[in-house]
């Protein structure tokens, strides 16, 4: 027994004189021809999930541009599926301004009754109603809703401004287009500063 203990002590003691083991290096191994660095780069550029980026790069043989296009197409497809879903649930929120001279009714829809009965959804509906009440110049929800007739009518009205008289036609057009952008921005709800946080 004593001999075994001495050999064991010598074995353990002799390891102290050996050179320390080198730290193990992790190399960026390409799996299926796709490196982790490429996945990271595509993920940062696209905002897609890591596994989707890896799948996109694998499907496109490591071509970054083709993978980005593939992700874009997949993203549009999934957004298209969501757009087709029916929003049959929701609630109607009201806001009546102090004095009762201004009131807003908003219908806010969602996919499930579970969401529509939630407190945060009711708060959102109330906030949207207050935002509309605070934006008297608003006629449209988003800028894509403005038709060409409205744009042309505003353009013609601005062309008749007195301060444009005597200016060359090309200068008038540039000035009117600049003013038109500002005028139309005031008519779009999504372009208005949020009443609870104007920044």
KOLSE-187492 format. One record per residue: residue in three letters; x, y, z of N, C-alpha, C, O in turn. Coordinates in steps of 0.02 Angstrom, whole numbers. Layout:
    r     n_X     n_Y     n_Z    ca_X    ca_Y    ca_Z     c_X     c_Y     c_Z     o_X     o_Y     o_Z
  ALA       X       Y       Z       X       Y       Z       X       Y       Z       X       Y       Z
...
END
This chain:
    r     n_X     n_Y     n_Z    ca_X    ca_Y    ca_Z     c_X     c_Y     c_Z     o_X     o_Y     o_Z
  UNK      41     -59       0       0       0       0      43      62       0      28     112     -34
  UNK      98      59      39     141     116      44     174     132     -22     184     191     -36
  UNK     191      85     -61     223      94    -126     176     129    -174     197     174    -211
  UNK     113     110    -175      64     141    -219      56     215    -201      51     256    -246
  UNK      54     232    -137      46     301    -115     106     343    -136      97     401    -155
  UNK     167     315    -132     227     352    -152     227     364    -227     243     419    -249
  UNK     209     314    -268     206     321    -341     155     374    -360     167     416    -403
  UNK      98     372    -327      45     421    -341      69     491    -323      57     538    -361
  UNK     104     499    -268     130     564    -247     181     589    -297     183     648    -313
  UNK     224     544    -322     274     563    -371     241     583    -437     264     630    -469
  UNK     189     549    -457     154     564    -520     121     632    -516     127     672    -562
  UNK      86     645    -461      53     710    -452     105     765    -447      97     818    -477
  UNK     159     753    -409     211     803    -401     248     818    -465     269     874    -476
  UNK     257     769    -507     295     779    -569     256     821    -619     286     853    -662
  UNK     190     822    -615     149     863    -661     160     937    -649     147     978    -693
  UNK     183     956    -591     195    1026    -575     252    1054    -616     255    1115    -627
  UNK     297    1010    -640     355    1033    -680     341    1036    -755     383    1061    -792
  UNK     285    1012    -776     268    1013    -847     247    1084    -867     223    1123    -825
  UNK     255    1100    -930     234    1166    -956     157    1169    -952     123    1119    -964
  UNK     131    1228    -935      58    1233    -931      26    1219    -998      54    1236   -1051
  UNK     -30    1189    -996     -66    1172   -1059     -88    1237   -1093    -109    1284   -1060
  UNK     -82    1238   -1158    -104    1297   -1196    -180    1302   -1194    -215    1252   -1195
  UNK    -204    1364   -1191    -277    1371   -1194    -302    1348   -1261    -271    1359   -1313
  UNK    -357    1315   -1260    -385    1288   -1322    -414    1345   -1364    -453    1385   -1340
  UNK    -394    1348   -1426    -419    1400   -1471    -482    1375   -1507    -485    1318   -1531
  UNK    -531    1418   -1508    -592    1401   -1544    -586    1432   -1613    -580    1493   -1620
  UNK    -587    1391   -1663    -583    1418   -1731    -652    1426   -1759    -699    1390   -1741
  UNK    -658    1472   -1803    -722    1485   -1835    -730    1435   -1892    -712    1447   -1949
  UNK    -758    1379   -1874    -766    1325   -1922    -827    1339   -1965    -880    1357   -1940
  UNK    -818    1331   -2028    -874    1341   -2074    -917    1278   -2075    -893    1224   -2092
  UNK    -979    1285   -2058   -1026    1230   -2061   -1067    1237   -2125   -1097    1289   -2137
  UNK   -1067    1186   -2164   -1102    1187   -2228   -1079    1246   -2272   -1118    1274   -2310
  UNK   -1015    1264   -2265    -988    1319   -2306   -1007    1387   -2281    -994    1437   -2316
  UNK   -1036    1393   -2221   -1058    1457   -2194   -1021    1469   -2128   -1025    1429   -2082
  UNK    -985    1525   -2124    -948    1539   -2063    -992    1578   -2015   -1041    1610   -2034
  UNK    -973    1575   -1951   -1011    1611   -1900   -1006    1686   -1911   -1053    1723   -1897
  UNK    -949    1709   -1937    -940    1780   -1951    -989    1803   -2005   -1017    1858   -2001
  UNK    -999    1761   -2056   -1046    1779   -2110   -1117    1782   -2083   -1156    1827   -2101
  UNK   -1134    1735   -2040   -1201    1735   -2010   -1211    1798   -1968   -1264    1830   -1971
  UNK   -1159    1816   -1930   -1163    1876   -1889   -1171    1939   -1932   -1212    1983   -1916
  UNK   -1133    1943   -1986   -1137    2001   -2031   -1206    2007   -2061   -1235    2061   -2063
  UNK   -1233    1951   -2086   -1299    1952   -2116   -1352    1969   -2064   -1400    2005   -2079
  UNK   -1343    1944   -2004   -1392    1958   -1950   -1393    2032   -1933   -1447    2061   -1923
  UNK   -1334    2063   -1929   -1331    2134   -1914   -1360    2176   -1970   -1392    2227   -1958
  UNK   -1350    2154   -2032   -1375    2192   -2090   -1450    2185   -2098   -1484    2233   -2117
  UNK   -1477    2126   -2083   -1547    2113   -2097   -1593    2118   -2036   -1652    2132   -2043
  UNK   -1565    2106   -1978   -1607    2105   -1918   -1644    2040   -1909   -1685    2033   -1863
  UNK   -1631    1992   -1952   -1664    1927   -1948   -1631    1884   -1893   -1577    1901   -1870
  UNK   -1664    1830   -1874   -1637    1785   -1824   -1576    1748   -1849   -1565    1741   -1909
  UNK   -1536    1724   -1801   -1473    1691   -1819   -1485    1628   -1861   -1451    1618   -1911
  UNK   -1532    1587   -1842   -1545    1525   -1879   -1572    1539   -1949   -1556    1503   -1997
  UNK   -1613    1592   -1956   -1638    1610   -2022   -1581    1634   -2066   -1580    1620   -2126
  UNK   -1534    1672   -2036   -1477    1696   -2075   -1434    1638   -2098   -1410    1636   -2155
  UNK   -1423    1589   -2053   -1384    1530   -2071   -1419    1492   -2127   -1387    1470   -2174
  UNK   -1484    1484   -2121   -1522    1449   -2172   -1518    1486   -2239   -1511    1454   -2291
  UNK   -1523    1552   -2237   -1520    1591   -2299   -1452    1584   -2331   -1448    1576   -2392
  UNK   -1399    1587   -2292   -1331    1580   -2320   -1320    1509   -2348   -1289    1501   -2400
  UNK   -1346    1460   -2313   -1339    1391   -2336   -1376    1380   -2401   -1350    1349   -2447
  UNK   -1437    1406   -2405   -1478    1399   -2465   -1446    1433   -2526   -1456    1411   -2582
  UNK   -1408    1487   -2513   -1380    1526   -2567   -1305    1518   -2575   -1272    1561   -2604
  UNK   -1278    1463   -2548   -1208    1447   -2558   -1160    1498   -2529   -1105    1507   -2555
  UNK   -1180    1532   -2476   -1136    1580   -2444   -1136    1649   -2475   -1100    1693   -2452
  UNK   -1177    1660   -2528   -1180    1725   -2561   -1221    1773   -2518   -1281    1763   -2508
  UNK   -1188    1824   -2492   -1218    1871   -2444   -1277    1909   -2475   -1330    1915   -2443
  UNK   -1269    1934   -2536   -1323    1973   -2568   -1383    1929   -2583   -1440    1949   -2572
  UNK   -1371    1870   -2609   -1426    1824   -2624   -1462    1803   -2559   -1523    1796   -2558
  UNK   -1423    1794   -2506   -1453    1775   -2442   -1496    1832   -2414   -1550    1820   -2386
  UNK   -1472    1894   -2422   -1512    1952   -2399   -1577    1956   -2439   -1629    1971   -2410
  UNK   -1573    1944   -2504   -1634    1945   -2546   -1681    1888   -2525   -1742    1897   -2523
  UNK   -1653    1830   -2510   -1692    1773   -2489   -1729    1789   -2424   -1788    1774   -2417
  UNK   -1694    1821   -2377   -1726    1841   -2314   -1781    1892   -2325   -1834    1888   -2294
  UNK   -1768    1939   -2370   -1818    1990   -2386   -1881    1957   -2414   -1937    1974   -2395
  UNK   -1871    1910   -2459   -1928    1875   -2489   -1966    1835   -2436   -2028    1835   -2435
  UNK   -1930    1802   -2392   -1962    1763   -2338   -1999    1810   -2290   -2053    1794   -2266
  UNK   -1969    1867   -2275   -2000    1914   -2230   -2064    1941   -2259   -2114    1949   -2224
  UNK   -2063    1956   -2324   -2123    1981   -2356   -2177    1927   -2358   -2236    1941   -2350
  UNK   -2156    1865   -2368   -2205    1811   -2370   -2238    1803   -2302   -2299    1794   -2298
  UNK   -2199    1806   -2247   -2229    1799   -2181   -2272    1860   -2164   -2323    1853   -2131
  UNK   -2250    1919   -2186   -2291    1979   -2174   -2356    1975   -2214   -2409    1996   -2191
  UNK   -2351    1947   -2274   -2411    1938   -2316   -2461    1891   -2283   -2521    1903   -2286
  UNK   -2435    1838   -2251   -2479    1791   -2217   -2515    1826   -2159   -2574    1816   -2148
  UNK   -2478    1868   -2123   -2508    1903   -2066   -2558    1955   -2090   -2608    1967   -2056
  UNK   -2545    1985   -2147   -2590    2036   -2173   -2657    2006   -2193   -2709    2040   -2192
  UNK   -2656    1942   -2211   -2718    1908   -2232   -2762    1888   -2173   -2820    1871   -2182
  UNK   -2734    1889   -2113   -2773    1868   -2055   -2828    1919   -2041   -2819    1979   -2050
  UNK   -2885    1894   -2020   -2942    1938   -2006   -2934    1968   -1936   -2917    1933   -1888
  UNK   -2948    2031   -1932   -2948    2065   -1867   -3021    2079   -1849   -3048    2133   -1860
  UNK   -3052    2027   -1820   -3123    2030   -1806   -3138    2052   -1735   -3195    2067   -1718
  UNK   -3087    2054   -1693   -3097    2075   -1623   -3071    2146   -1615   -3038    2172   -1659
  UNK   -3086    2176   -1559   -3062    2243   -1545   -3108    2280   -1498   -3149    2250   -1463
  UNK   -3100    2346   -1498   -3143    2387   -1456   -3149    2457   -1485   -3111    2477   -1529
  UNK   -3197    2492   -1458   -3208    2561   -1479   -3192    2605   -1418   -3219    2595   -1364
  UNK   -3148    2653   -1429   -3129    2699   -1376   -3152    2769   -1393   -3155    2788   -1452
  UNK   -3168    2808   -1342   -3190    2877   -1353   -3147    2924   -1312   -3118    2906   -1260
  UNK   -3143    2985   -1337   -3110    3038   -1300   -3151    3101   -1311   -3162    3121   -1368
  UNK   -3172    3132   -1257   -3208    3196   -1261   -3165    3247   -1225   -3149    3240   -1166
  UNK   -3146    3299   -1262   -3102    3351   -1234   -3141    3393   -1184   -3202    3398   -1187
  UNK   -3105    3422   -1138   -3136    3464   -1086   -3180    3517   -1118   -3159    3551   -1165
  UNK   -3240    3524   -1093   -3288    3572   -1121   -3337    3539   -1169   -3388    3569   -1186
  UNK   -3322    3479   -1191   -3368    3442   -1234   -3374    3468   -1305   -3422    3450   -1339
  UNK   -3328    3510   -1328   -3333    3537   -1396   -3296    3494   -1447   -3302    3505   -1507
  UNK   -3258    3446   -1423   -3219    3403   -1468   -3223    3332   -1443   -3210    3318   -1384
  UNK   -3240    3286   -1486   -3244    3216   -1468   -3216    3172   -1524   -3221    3189   -1582
  UNK   -3187    3116   -1505   -3158    3069   -1553   -3181    2999   -1534   -3181    2980   -1476
  UNK   -3201    2961   -1585   -3217    2890   -1576   -3169    2851   -1619   -3162    2864   -1679
  UNK   -3135    2801   -1589   -3086    2761   -1625   -3105    2688   -1620   -3120    2663   -1565
  UNK   -3104    2653   -1676   -3113    2581   -1676   -3044    2551   -1688   -3013    2564   -1739
  UNK   -3020    2511   -1641   -2955    2479   -1645   -2965    2404   -1646   -2995    2376   -1600
  UNK   -2942    2371   -1698   -2953    2300   -1708   -2891    2259   -1695   -2835    2283   -1701
  UNK   -2902    2195   -1678   -2847    2147   -1668   -2873    2078   -1688   -2931    2070   -1706
  UNK   -2829    2028   -1684   -2848    1961   -1706   -2887    1921   -1654   -2931    1882   -1672
  UNK   -2871    1931   -1590   -2902    1889   -1538   -2938    1930   -1486   -2921    1988   -1473
  UNK   -2988    1899   -1455   -3024    1933   -1401   -2981    1938   -1338   -2991    1982   -1297
  UNK   -2932    1893   -1332   -2886    1895   -1275   -2848    1962   -1275   -2841    1993   -1223
  UNK   -2825    1983   -1334   -2788    2046   -1340   -2835    2105   -1328   -2818    2152   -1293
  UNK   -2895    2101   -1359   -2941    2158   -1355   -2966    2171   -1284   -2986    2227   -1269
  UNK   -2964    2122   -1241   -2987    2131   -1172   -2931    2152   -1126   -2942    2164   -1066
  UNK   -2871    2158   -1152   -2814    2176   -1110   -2813    2251   -1094   -2838    2292   -1132
  UNK   -2783    2267   -1038   -2779    2336   -1015   -2735    2378   -1061   -2752    2436   -1075
  UNK   -2680    2350   -1084   -2634    2388   -1128   -2668    2405   -1194   -2656    2459   -1222
  UNK   -2709    2361   -1220   -2744    2374   -1283   -2794    2431   -1274   -2800    2474   -1317
  UNK   -2828    2432   -1217   -2875    2487   -1202   -2837    2553   -1195   -2861    2605   -1217
  UNK   -2778    2551   -1163   -2737    2611   -1157   -2714    2636   -1225   -2714    2697   -1237
  UNK   -2696    2590   -1269   -2676    2609   -1336   -2732    2642   -1374   -2722    2694   -1406
  UNK   -2792    2614   -1370   -2850    2643   -1404   -2864    2714   -1378   -2878    2759   -1417
  UNK   -2859    2723   -1313   -2871    2789   -1283   -2817    2839   -1306   -2831    2897   -1320
  UNK   -2754    2815   -1309   -2699    2858   -1331   -2707    2879   -1404   -2692    2936   -1422
  UNK   -2730    2832   -1445   -2742    2849   -1516   -2797    2901   -1522   -2791    2948   -1562
  UNK   -2850    2893   -1483   -2905    2942   -1485   -2881    3010   -1463   -2899    3061   -1493
  UNK   -2840    3013   -1411   -2813    3078   -1388   -2766    3108   -1439   -2766    3169   -1449
  UNK   -2727    3066   -1473   -2681    3091   -1525   -2720    3122   -1582   -2701    3175   -1608
  UNK   -2774    3091   -1602   -2816    3118   -1656   -2848    3184   -1634   -2852    3231   -1673
  UNK   -2870    3187   -1572   -2901    3249   -1546   -2850    3306   -1544   -2867    3364   -1554
  UNK   -2787    3289   -1532   -2734    3340   -1527   -2707    3360   -1596   -2663    3403   -1600
  UNK   -2732    3330   -1649   -2707    3343   -1717   -2764    3368   -1762   -2789    3329   -1802
  UNK   -2784    3431   -1756   -2841    3455   -1794   -2830    3460   -1869   -2879    3462   -1907
  UNK   -2768    3462   -1891   -2755    3470   -1963   -2753    3403   -2000   -2745    3401   -2061
  UNK   -2759    3349   -1964   -2751    3282   -1993   -2812    3262   -2034   -2869    3267   -2011
  UNK   -2799    3238   -2095   -2852    3212   -2138   -2838    3139   -2159   -2884    3104   -2181
  UNK   -2775    3117   -2151   -2755    3051   -2175   -2716    3015   -2120   -2685    3046   -2078
  UNK   -2718    2948   -2122   -2681    2909   -2073   -2607    2906   -2092   -2564    2921   -2051
  UNK   -2593    2888   -2154   -2523    2884   -2177   -2516    2920   -2244   -2566    2931   -2279
  UNK   -2455    2936   -2261   -2443    2976   -2322   -2465    2940   -2385   -2482    2973   -2434
  UNK   -2464    2874   -2385   -2486    2836   -2444   -2560    2844   -2458   -2583    2831   -2513
  UNK   -2598    2867   -2408   -2670    2876   -2416   -2687    2940   -2454   -2744    2947   -2477
  UNK   -2640    2985   -2461   -2654    3049   -2496   -2654    3036   -2571   -2605    3012   -2599
  UNK   -2710    3052   -2603   -2715    3040   -2675   -2686    3098   -2714   -2673    3152   -2686
  UNK   -2676    3088   -2777   -2645    3139   -2821   -2688    3202   -2827   -2661    3256   -2836
  UNK   -2753    3195   -2824   -2797    3253   -2829   -2784    3303   -2772   -2782    3363   -2784
  UNK   -2777    3277   -2712   -2763    3320   -2654   -2695    3353   -2663   -2687    3413   -2651
  UNK   -2645    3314   -2683   -2578    3341   -2694   -2579    3396   -2746   -2548    3449   -2738
  UNK   -2614    3383   -2801   -2616    3432   -2856   -2652    3496   -2834   -2631    3551   -2852
  UNK   -2707    3489   -2796   -2743    3548   -2772   -2698    3591   -2727   -2698    3652   -2733
  UNK   -2661    3559   -2682   -2614    3596   -2639   -2559    3628   -2680   -2537    3684   -2666
  UNK   -2535    3592   -2730   -2482    3618   -2773   -2505    3680   -2810   -2468    3730   -2813
  UNK   -2566    3678   -2838   -2592    3736   -2874   -2603    3795   -2828   -2590    3852   -2847
  UNK   -2627    3783   -2768   -2638    3837   -2720   -2571    3871   -2702   -2568    3932   -2696
  UNK   -2520    3831   -2693   -2454    3859   -2676   -2423    3897   -2735   -2387    3946   -2724
  UNK   -2435    3874   -2796   -2408    3908   -2855   -2435    3979   -2861   -2404    4022   -2892
  UNK   -2494    3991   -2832   -2525    4057   -2836   -2503    4103   -2780   -2527    4160   -2776
  UNK   -2458    4081   -2737   -2434    4123   -2682   -2401    4186   -2708   -2365    4184   -2758
  UNK   -2413    4240   -2674   -2387    4305   -2695   -2311    4308   -2692   -2279    4342   -2733
  UNK   -2281    4273   -2644   -2208    4277   -2637   -2171    4241   -2693   -2109    4247   -2699
  UNK   -2207    4203   -2735   -2175    4169   -2791   -2178    4210   -2856   -2147    4191   -2906
  UNK   -2214    4265   -2856   -2220    4305   -2916   -2152    4332   -2938   -2113    4355   -2896
  UNK   -2139    4329   -3003   -2078    4355   -3031   -2018    4308   -3027   -1964    4324   -3051
  UNK   -2027    4250   -2997   -1972    4202   -2993   -1973    4156   -3053   -2026    4144   -3082
  UNK   -1914    4131   -3075   -1912    4084   -3131   -1954    4022   -3116   -1961    4001   -3058
  UNK   -1980    3992   -3168   -2026    3934   -3161   -1993    3876   -3125   -2025    3844   -3083
  UNK   -1930    3860   -3141   -1897    3803   -3109   -1887    3815   -3034   -1891    3768   -2995
  UNK   -1874    3877   -3015   -1866    3894   -2944   -1934    3887   -2909   -1938    3862   -2854
  UNK   -1987    3911   -2943   -2055    3906   -2914   -2072    3833   -2900   -2097    3816   -2846
  UNK   -2058    3790   -2949   -2075    3718   -2941   -2038    3688   -2881   -2068    3652   -2841
  UNK   -1973    3703   -2874   -1935    3677   -2817   -1961    3703   -2751   -1967    3665   -2702
  UNK   -1978    3767   -2749   -2004    3796   -2687   -2072    3766   -2669   -2086    3751   -2611
  UNK   -2114    3758   -2719   -2181    3730   -2708   -2176    3658   -2684   -2213    3638   -2639
  UNK   -2132    3618   -2714   -2125    3548   -2693   -2101    3544   -2620   -2124    3501   -2583
  UNK   -2055    3588   -2601   -2033    3590   -2531   -2089    3608   -2483   -2097    3577   -2431
  UNK   -2128    3659   -2502   -2185    3679   -2461   -2238    3624   -2459   -2269    3613   -2407
  UNK   -2248    3591   -2515   -2299    3539   -2520   -2284    3482   -2470   -2329    3456   -2438
  UNK   -2220    3464   -2465   -2201    3412   -2417   -2219    3431   -2346   -2245    3390   -2308
  UNK   -2207    3494   -2328   -2223    3517   -2260   -2298    3520   -2249   -2323    3501   -2196
  UNK   -2335    3544   -2299   -2408    3548   -2294   -2439    3479   -2286   -2482    3469   -2242
  UNK   -2418    3432   -2327   -2446    3365   -2325   -2426    3329   -2261   -2465    3287   -2236
  UNK   -2368    3343   -2234   -2347    3313   -2172   -2394    3332   -2115   -2406    3292   -2070
  UNK   -2421    3392   -2117   -2468    3414   -2065   -2535    3379   -2071   -2574    3380   -2024
  UNK   -2549    3349   -2129   -2614    3316   -2140   -2612    3241   -2125   -2663    3207   -2131
  UNK   -2553    3215   -2106   -2545    3143   -2095   -2537    3127   -2021   -2493    3155   -1988
  UNK   -2579    3084   -1995   -2578    3067   -1924   -2511    3038   -1902   -2485    3057   -1850
  UNK   -2484    2992   -1940   -2422    2959   -1921   -2361    3005   -1923   -2307    2987   -1899
  UNK   -2368    3064   -1952   -2313    3112   -1955   -2315    3163   -1898   -2270    3204   -1892
  UNK   -2368    3160   -1857   -2375    3209   -1803   -2333    3187   -1743   -2324    3128   -1731
  UNK   -2307    3236   -1706   -2270    3218   -1645   -2318    3187   -1595   -2375    3208   -1588
  UNK   -2295    3136   -1560   -2336    3102   -1511   -2348    3148   -1451   -2301    3177   -1425
  UNK   -2410    3154   -1431   -2427    3202   -1379   -2395    3188   -1312   -2383    3234   -1272
  UNK   -2381    3125   -1298   -2351    3107   -1233   -2275    3111   -1235   -2242    3114   -1183
  UNK   -2247    3112   -1295   -2174    3118   -1303   -2159    3150   -1370   -2149    3114   -1419
  UNK   -2159    3216   -1374   -2151    3251   -1438   -2084    3239   -1473   -2077    3255   -1532
  UNK   -2035    3212   -1438   -1969    3200   -1469   -1976    3144   -1518   -1928    3125   -1551
END
